[in-house]
Amino acid sequence: MNAKTENLLSTLKLQPVVPVIVIDDVKSAVPLARALVAGGLKAIEITLRTPAALDAIKAVAEEVEGAVAGAGTVLDARQWEQAVKMGSKFVVSPGAGPSLLDAADQSDVPLLPGAATATEVMHLRDRGYSVLKFFPAEQAGGAAYLGALASPLAGIRFCPTGGVSLKNARDYLSLSNVVCVGGSWVAPKAMVTEGNWEGITKLAAEAAALAG
């Protein structure tokens, strides 16, 4: 196992659920991250889906003690460079295009690339990846499908994301080839808009307890 994979695994193993969050207003990034960390969710994936995302990553990386800021929905080399420059400690992608993989090869920051089929997994395995994002998890076949990949694709581990919730998270976490899951339910948009940080901390603690 190479150093970047070990680094990625150490981050993903911090908690059973990695929050996948969308930041519309950079001012909410720091209090939101603090609320998640207080609940036990230290590794936080901030998706590059809004204009505020990169500044949010920078703010969390610099201001939130205990947080491990990561960038999600990274699609190409340009976004990779931007995310890493802002302080991302890990990068997540829904897939794995050539330019993104080339950028990742030249960086010390680990990539969690997405895959949904056995062929995609094998392609990434050939590129040296053994820890992948299974996306979109529920739509691609759910826990039953992912469990079926465990034997023929031995040695590959996943972080399922997409349609994962408190209701079905344990179905994934019980699989031998799952490290953790990714989910957005721990930071509902309404709670973020209201600034209900105490409520988000409670949801984070509930998610963190799934480890038991």
Long-range contacts (C-beta under 8 A, 24 or more apart in sequence): 1-130, 2-128, 4-108, 4-109, 4-110, 4-111, 5-110, 5-129, 5-130, 5-131, 7-90, 7-110, 8-90, 8-110, 8-111, 8-112, 8-131, 9-131, 9-157, 9-179, 11-43, 11-68, 11-70, 11-89, 11-90, 11-110, 12-43, 12-112, 12-131, 12-159, 12-179, 12-180, 13-179, 13-180, 14-42, 14-43, 14-68, 15-40, 15-41, 15-42, 15-43, 15-180, 15-207, 15-208, 15-211, 16-169, 16-173, 16-180, 16-181, 16-207, 16-208, 16-210, 16-211, 17-41, 17-169, 17-180, 17-181, 17-182, 17-183, 17-186, 17-207, 17-208, 17-210, 18-43, 18-44, 18-45, 18-70, 18-159, 18-161, 18-180, 18-181, 18-182, 18-183, 19-44, 19-45, 19-182, 19-183, 19-184, 19-186, 19-187, 19-204, 19-207, 20-45, 20-47, 20-72, 20-161, 20-182, 20-183, 20-184, 21-45, 21-46, 21-47, 21-184, 21-187, 21-192, 22-47, 22-49, 22-50, 22-53, 22-184, 22-189, 23-50, 23-52, 23-53, 23-56, 24-50, 24-52, 24-192, 25-52, 26-52, 26-55, 26-56, 26-59, 28-192, 28-195, 29-55, 29-56, 29-57, 29-59, 29-60, 30-59, 30-60, 30-63, 30-64, 31-195, 31-197, 32-187, 32-192, 32-197, 32-200, 33-60, 33-64, 33-67, 33-69, 34-64, 34-67, 34-197, 35-197, 35-198, 35-200, 35-201, 35-204, 36-67, 36-186, 36-187, 36-200, 36-201, 36-204, 37-64, 37-65, 37-66, 37-67, 38-201, 38-204, 39-186, 39-200, 39-201, 39-202, 39-203, 39-204, 39-205, 39-206, 39-207, 39-208, 40-204, 40-205, 40-207, 40-208, 40-209, 41-186, 41-204, 41-207, 41-208, 42-66, 42-67, 42-68, 43-68, 43-70, 43-90, 44-68, 44-69, 44-70, 45-70, 45-71, 45-72, 45-90, 45-92, 45-182, 46-70, 46-71, 46-72, 47-71, 47-72, 47-73, 48-72, 48-73, 48-74, 48-75, 48-79, 48-82, 48-83, 49-73, 54-82, 54-83, 54-86, 55-86, 57-83, 57-86, 57-87, 57-88, 58-86, 58-87, 60-87, 61-86, 61-87, 61-88, 61-89, 62-87, 74-100, 75-100, 76-100, 76-103, 77-102, 77-103, 80-104, 80-107, 84-109, 92-133, 92-161, 92-182, 93-133, 94-133, 94-135, 94-136, 95-120, 95-135, 96-120, 96-123, 96-124, 96-127, 101-127, 112-159, 114-161, 116-140, 118-149, 118-152, 118-153, 121-149, 121-153, 121-156, 122-153, 125-153, 125-156, 130-155, 130-156, 130-157, 131-156, 131-157, 131-158, 131-159, 131-179, 132-156, 132-157, 132-158, 132-159, 133-158, 133-159, 133-160, 133-161, 133-182, 134-158, 134-159, 134-160, 134-161, 135-160, 135-161, 135-162, 136-161, 136-162, 136-163, 137-161, 137-162, 137-163, 137-164, 137-172, 137-181, 138-162, 138-163, 138-164, 138-168, 139-163, 142-168, 142-171, 143-168, 143-171, 143-172, 143-174, 143-175, 146-172, 146-175, 146-177, 146-178, 147-175, 147-177, 149-177, 150-175, 150-176, 150-177, 153-177, 166-206, 166-207, 166-210, 169-207, 169-210, 170-210, 173-210, 183-207
